[in-house]
Amino acid sequence: MTVRVRFAPSPTGMFHVGGARSALQNWIFAKQQGGVFVLRIEDTDAARNRPEWTEGILSALDWIGIVRGSYEGPYFQSSYAGEHRAAAQRLYEGGRAYYCDCTREDVQARTGPQQRGYDGFCRDRGLEPGEGRALRFRTPDEGETVVVDLVRGEPTFENKLIEDFVIARGDGSPVFLLANVVDDMSMGITHVIRAEEHLPNTPKQQLLWDALGVKPPVWAHVPVVVNEKRQKLSKRRDKVALEAYRDEGYLADAMRNYLMLLGWAPSGDREIVPWSVIEEEFRLDEVNPSPAFFDEKKLRAFNGDYIRALPVADFVEACRPWLTGTGTIAPPPWQPDEFDPAAFAAVAPLAQTRIAVLSEIVPNVDFLFLADPLIDEAAWAKAMKEGAADLLDAAIVAFEALESWDAESLKATLEAVGAERGLKLGKAQAPVRVAVTGRTVGLPLFESLEVLGRDRTLTRLRAARVRLV
């Protein structure tokens, strides 16, 4: 038997990091088993679906390494509507489903303290299909439904506690529960690996598999992903869009490594490991069923480690979209012809050790490519205190006299200027840094001045001195 897994997102919004985690787990499991990964777009919610959301899913999967052409699909659930309706008809004709004309208000009116959900009022009324009549599955009155789950063991559900649930609406359109089962049958899915939130639906779906005469798949419900308050990650409340992390400058390798740690860990006391190790070691039966905390601070630190591990040439290339404003990245504050690749290459090793996400490269190097620095007024007020004008005057004179414009000479010169005024180098640097870069923190000052050059450095120091008049 060929293992076939599927990832079945809905194109109703940005791509959720929890969905990305499930996609990766399916992808690795299929690869380990020599199986097939199927992508199915569940697009039956016509009111919320948008083509751009589908493209967003495909591009997000591309980014984390599940690239187009390496999997089967995408298939679209809406294309299988005929099969969904046919399955509903089979269940009705076989006595496994019946029509119900109860309104929601009717059901609520009959619901008492001991009654959970629908009470089976229409079970034996023998209603024929008709407008406004929903089709309900006839749940067995006795026995249990045992879900064999690779992550959770064997959750057991008493059938008498499962209501006769709707499988087709009053307009004849099948609901998610039935459509999902029929699609999995049609596509020969052998293993369903999905989030824990779907577990309550699983006994109902397993009953549908049995009623349609097909052996259910192997189930694996991986832990729900939660925030720091241990609440399920919400699009309304939390930062969950994979695209947002991508566009902020998280590396794909860092992101997929981190996502795979949500409920699982590689061998040994380690977390940052090559993807090849994750592909080899990941096991569904080793996934922890407890909720998995998505720690954005930890992810950020992870990403910083990955950035620092890049060869400098790769780091330069990775920064390019933020420096040139390509793809989905917003343009930087300088004009395209102001960007100097050689100047950036010169400071890249310095910047690489100081940023945690690639988008931070822009404020670290903007002083190199703008005609005038972007002055942080709070930084200016902090640095340009009493004595700043005198220090700038002295620095200008000393820098003008330098024979060699290099970081070591610049440092020694400013150190001497500061010492003459009873200032340590750290204090002497502040007015110069803000005058030249616009900020109190950033790349090492003297290496920055070396790359910026004598003329531009002196021009900015003089401009700052004029502003202090």
C-alpha positions in Angstrom: 0.0 0.0 0.0 1.3 3.4 -0.9 1.1 5.9 1.9 -0.9 9.0 0.8 -1.3 12.0 3.1 -3.1 15.3 2.4 -2.9 18.9 3.5 -6.3 20.6 3.0 -6.3 24.3 3.9 -9.1 26.7 3.2 -8.3 29.8 1.1 -10.0 32.2 3.5 -7.1 34.2 4.8 -3.4 34.4 5.4 -1.5 31.1 5.8 -1.6 30.1 9.5 1.7 29.0 11.2 -0.2 26.1 12.7 -1.2 25.0 9.2 2.4 25.3 8.1 3.4 23.0 10.9 0.9 20.4 9.9 1.9 20.6 6.3 5.6 20.0 7.2 4.6 17.0 9.3 2.6 15.5 6.5 5.4 16.2 4.1 8.1 14.5 6.1 5.9 11.5 7.0 5.1 11.0 3.3 8.8 11.3 2.4 9.8 8.8 5.1 7.3 6.3 3.9 8.0 6.7 0.2 4.5 8.0 -0.1 2.6 10.9 -1.8 1.7 14.3 -0.4 -1.6 15.6 -1.8 -2.6 19.3 -1.6 -6.3 19.9 -1.6 -7.8 23.4 -1.4 -11.1 23.3 0.5 -12.8 26.1 -1.3 -16.4 25.4 -0.8 -17.0 28.5 1.4 -17.6 30.7 -1.7 -18.5 33.8 0.3 -15.0 33.9 1.9 -12.7 32.3 -0.7 -10.4 34.5 -2.8 -8.0 33.5 -5.6 -5.2 35.5 -4.0 -5.6 33.4 -0.8 -5.0 30.2 -2.8 -1.9 31.7 -4.4 -0.8 32.8 -0.9 -1.1 29.1 0.2 1.0 27.9 -2.7 3.7 30.6 -2.3 3.9 30.0 1.5 4.4 26.3 0.9 7.0 27.1 -1.7 8.8 29.2 0.9 9.0 26.5 3.5 10.2 23.9 0.9 7.1 22.2 -0.2 7.4 23.5 -3.7 5.0 23.3 -6.6 5.6 20.3 -8.8 6.9 18.1 -6.0 3.4 17.1 -4.7 0.1 15.9 -6.2 -2.4 18.7 -6.7 -3.6 21.2 -5.9 -7.1 19.7 -6.1 -10.1 21.9 -5.4 -12.9 20.6 -3.2 -15.5 22.4 -5.2 -14.7 20.2 -8.2 -16.0 17.2 -6.3 -19.5 18.5 -5.4 -21.1 15.8 -7.5 -19.4 13.0 -5.6 -20.4 14.6 -2.3 -24.0 14.6 -3.3 -23.8 11.1 -4.6 -22.4 9.9 -1.3 -25.2 11.7 0.6 -27.8 9.9 -1.6 -26.2 6.5 -1.0 -26.4 7.0 2.7 -30.0 8.1 2.5 -31.0 5.2 0.2 -29.2 2.7 2.5 -31.1 3.9 5.5 -28.0 5.4 7.2 -29.4 9.0 6.9 -32.8 10.6 7.0 -34.4 14.0 6.2 -35.3 16.4 8.9 -37.4 19.6 8.7 -36.6 20.9 12.2 -35.5 24.5 12.4 -32.7 25.6 14.7 -35.4 27.1 17.0 -37.3 23.8 17.1 -34.2 21.9 18.2 -33.3 24.5 20.8 -36.9 24.5 22.2 -36.7 20.7 22.7 -33.2 20.7 24.2 -33.4 20.1 28.0 -30.7 19.8 30.7 -30.1 16.1 29.9 -30.3 16.5 26.1 -27.1 17.2 24.1 -27.8 18.6 20.7 -30.4 17.2 18.3 -32.9 14.7 19.9 -33.7 12.5 16.8 -37.2 14.0 16.4 -37.4 13.2 12.7 -35.7 9.8 12.8 -38.8 7.7 12.2 -41.0 10.3 10.5 -40.1 9.0 7.0 -39.7 12.5 5.5 -38.9 12.6 1.7 -36.4 15.0 0.3 -37.8 18.5 0.1 -36.9 22.2 0.3 -35.5 23.2 3.6 -35.0 19.6 4.8 -31.5 18.8 6.0 -30.1 15.3 5.7 -29.0 13.8 9.0 -26.7 10.8 9.6 -28.4 8.0 11.7 -25.8 7.5 14.5 -25.8 4.1 16.1 -27.7 4.0 19.4 -25.3 1.6 21.0 -21.6 0.8 21.1 -18.5 2.9 20.9 -16.4 4.4 18.2 -12.7 3.9 18.8 -10.3 6.3 17.0 -6.9 4.7 16.6 -4.6 7.7 16.7 -0.8 7.7 16.3 -0.4 10.7 18.7 -3.3 10.2 21.2 -3.6 6.4 21.5 -7.2 5.2 21.2 -9.7 7.9 22.2 -13.1 6.3 22.6 -16.5 7.9 22.1 -19.9 6.5 23.2 -22.2 6.5 20.1 -25.2 7.4 22.2 -23.5 10.7 23.0 -23.0 11.6 19.3 -26.1 13.4 17.9 -27.6 12.6 14.5 -25.5 15.2 12.8 -26.3 17.0 9.5 -24.4 15.8 6.4 -26.3 17.9 3.8 -28.0 21.2 4.2 -31.5 22.2 3.4 -30.4 23.2 -0.1 -28.8 19.9 -0.7 -25.2 21.0 -0.4 -23.1 18.6 1.7 -21.4 19.9 4.8 -17.7 19.8 5.6 -17.8 16.5 7.5 -19.1 14.6 4.5 -17.2 16.4 1.9 -14.0 15.9 3.7 -14.6 12.1 4.0 -15.6 11.7 0.4 -12.6 13.7 -0.8 -10.2 11.5 1.3 -11.8 8.4 -0.1 -11.6 9.6 -3.7 -8.0 10.5 -3.3 -7.0 7.3 -1.6 -5.8 9.0 1.6 -4.3 6.5 4.0 -3.2 8.8 6.9 -4.8 11.9 8.1 -2.4 14.1 10.0 -4.0 17.2 11.3 -4.5 19.6 14.3 -6.1 18.4 17.5 -9.0 20.8 17.0 -10.4 18.3 14.5 -10.5 15.4 17.0 -14.1 16.0 18.1 -15.2 15.6 14.5 -13.2 12.4 14.0 -15.7 9.8 15.5 -18.4 11.3 13.2 -16.2 11.0 10.2 -15.1 7.5 11.1 -18.8 6.5 11.3 -19.2 8.0 7.8 -16.2 6.0 6.5 -17.8 2.8 7.9 -21.2 3.6 6.6 -19.8 4.1 3.1 -18.1 0.8 3.3 -14.5 2.0 3.2 -11.8 1.4 5.8 -11.0 4.6 7.7 -7.5 6.1 7.4 -4.9 6.1 10.2 -5.4 9.2 12.3 -2.8 11.5 13.9 -4.0 14.6 15.7 -1.1 16.8 16.5 -1.2 19.3 19.4 -2.9 22.6 19.1 -0.6 25.6 18.9 -1.1 28.2 21.7 0.1 31.7 22.7 1.8 32.7 25.9 -1.5 32.7 27.7 -2.1 29.1 26.5 -4.9 30.2 24.3 -5.2 28.8 20.8 -3.5 31.0 18.3 -6.1 33.3 16.8 -5.9 35.4 13.6 -7.8 38.1 15.3 -5.5 38.3 18.3 -2.1 36.8 17.5 0.6 37.2 14.8 -0.1 33.9 13.0 0.4 34.6 9.2 3.4 32.8 7.8 3.6 35.5 5.1 4.1 38.2 7.8 7.1 36.4 9.2 8.5 35.8 5.8 8.1 39.5 4.8 9.6 40.6 8.1 12.8 38.7 7.3 12.6 35.3 9.0 14.6 32.7 7.1 12.7 29.7 5.8 15.2 27.3 7.3 14.8 28.8 10.7 11.0 28.9 10.5 10.5 25.3 9.5 13.1 24.1 12.1 11.1 26.0 14.7 7.7 24.8 13.5 8.8 21.2 13.8 9.7 21.8 17.4 6.1 22.6 18.3 5.2 19.2 19.9 8.4 17.3 19.0 12.1 17.4 19.6 15.1 15.9 17.9 17.4 13.5 19.7 19.9 14.9 22.2 19.9 18.3 24.0 19.6 20.4 20.9 17.0 22.3 18.9 18.8 23.9 16.0 19.5 21.0 13.7 19.9 20.5 9.9 16.7 19.8 8.0 18.1 16.4 7.0 18.3 15.4 10.6 14.6 16.4 11.2 13.6 14.5 8.1 15.4 11.4 9.4 14.4 11.6 13.1 10.8 12.9 13.1 8.2 10.3 14.3 4.5 10.9 14.7 4.3 8.5 17.6 6.9 10.7 19.4 4.8 13.9 19.1 3.7 15.2 22.5 -0.1 15.6 22.6 0.1 18.6 25.0 -0.6 22.1 23.6 2.5 23.5 21.9 3.6 27.1 22.8 4.4 29.3 19.8 7.0 31.5 21.4 7.7 34.5 19.1 10.7 35.6 21.2 12.3 32.2 20.9 11.6 32.1 17.1 13.3 35.5 16.8 16.3 34.2 18.7 16.3 31.1 16.5 16.3 33.3 13.4 19.2 35.4 14.7 21.2 32.2 15.1 20.4 31.1 11.6 21.4 34.6 10.2 24.7 34.5 12.0 25.5 31.1 10.6 25.1 32.2 7.0 28.2 32.6 4.9 28.6 36.4 4.4 27.9 36.1 0.6 24.6 34.3 1.4 23.7 36.9 4.0 24.3 39.7 1.5 22.0 37.9 -1.0 19.3 37.3 1.6 19.2 41.0 2.5 18.8 42.1 -1.1 15.0 42.2 -1.2 15.0 44.6 1.8 17.7 46.7 0.2 16.1 46.9 -3.2 12.4 46.6 -2.4 11.7 43.5 -4.5 8.9 40.9 -4.3 6.5 41.6 -1.5 9.0 43.7 0.4 8.3 47.5 0.9 10.9 49.7 -0.8 13.7 51.1 1.4 13.8 54.9 2.1 16.5 55.5 -0.5 16.3 55.7 -4.3 17.5 52.7 -6.3 20.4 54.6 -7.7 21.5 55.5 -4.2 22.2 52.0 -3.2 25.8 51.0 -3.3 26.3 47.2 -3.3 30.1 47.6 -2.5 29.4 49.7 0.5 26.9 47.3 1.8 29.2 44.3 1.2 31.8 46.2 3.3 29.6 46.5 6.4 27.6 43.3 5.9 29.8 41.2 8.3 29.2 43.9 11.0 25.5 44.0 10.4 25.1 40.2 10.3 26.0 39.9 14.0 23.5 42.5 15.1 20.1 41.7 13.5 17.6 39.0 14.3 15.4 39.5 11.2 16.4 40.6 7.8 14.1 43.7 7.8 16.3 45.2 10.5 19.1 45.6 8.0 17.5 48.8 6.6 17.7 51.0 9.8 21.2 49.6 10.4 22.6 50.7 7.0 20.3 53.5 5.7 22.9 56.2 6.7 25.2 54.8 3.9 22.7 55.4 1.1 20.7 58.5 2.0 21.9 62.0 1.2 21.2 63.0 4.8 20.8 60.7 7.8 17.3 60.1 9.2 17.6 61.9 12.6 16.0 60.2 15.5 15.0 63.3 17.5 15.1 61.5 20.9 18.6 60.3 20.1 19.6 63.8 19.1 18.3 65.3 22.3 20.1 62.6 24.3 23.5 63.0 22.5 23.7 66.7 21.8 24.0 68.0 25.4 26.3 70.7 26.8 29.8 70.3 25.3 28.6 68.5 22.1 29.3 71.6 19.9 32.8 71.9 21.2 33.5 68.2 20.7 32.1 68.2 17.1 34.3 71.3 16.3 37.4 69.4 17.6 36.4 66.2 15.8 36.0 68.0 12.5 39.4 69.6 12.7 41.0 66.3 13.8 39.3 64.2 11.1 40.2 66.8 8.4 43.9 66.4 9.3 43.9 62.6 9.2 46.3 61.1 6.6 44.7 57.7 6.6 40.9 57.4 6.7 40.6 54.0 8.3 38.7 52.7 11.4 41.8 52.4 13.6 42.9 56.0 12.9 39.4 57.3 13.3 39.1 55.6 16.7 42.4 56.8 18.0 41.7 60.4 16.8 38.3 60.6 18.5 39.6 58.9 21.6 42.2 61.7 21.9 39.6 64.4 21.3 37.5 63.0 24.0 40.3 62.6 26.5 41.2 66.3 26.1 37.7 67.0 27.4 37.7 64.4 30.1 35.4 62.0 28.2 35.8 58.3 27.7 35.4 57.1 24.1 31.8 55.9 24.7 30.8 59.5 25.7 32.8 61.1 22.9 31.2 58.8 20.3 27.6 59.7 21.0 27.4 63.2 19.3 29.5 61.9 16.3 27.3 58.8 15.9 24.0 60.7 15.9 25.4 63.4 13.6 26.5 60.8 11.0 24.0 58.0 11.4 21.0 59.7 13.0 20.9 57.2 15.9 22.6 56.4 19.2 22.9 52.7 18.4 24.0 50.9 15.2 26.9 49.3 13.5 30.4 49.9 14.9 31.0 53.6 14.5 34.6 53.8 13.1 34.1 51.0 10.6 31.0 52.8 9.5 32.8 56.1 9.0 35.5 54.4 7.0 32.9 53.0 4.6 31.0 56.3 4.5 34.1 58.2 3.5 35.8 61.4 4.6 33.8 63.9 2.6 30.3 62.6 3.6 31.4 62.2 7.2 32.7 65.7 7.5 29.6 67.1 5.6 27.3 65.5 8.2 29.4 66.6 11.2 29.4 70.2 9.9 25.6 70.1 9.3 25.1 68.8 12.9 27.3 71.6 14.2 25.3 74.2 12.3 22.1 72.8 13.8 23.5 73.3 17.3 24.1 77.0 16.8 
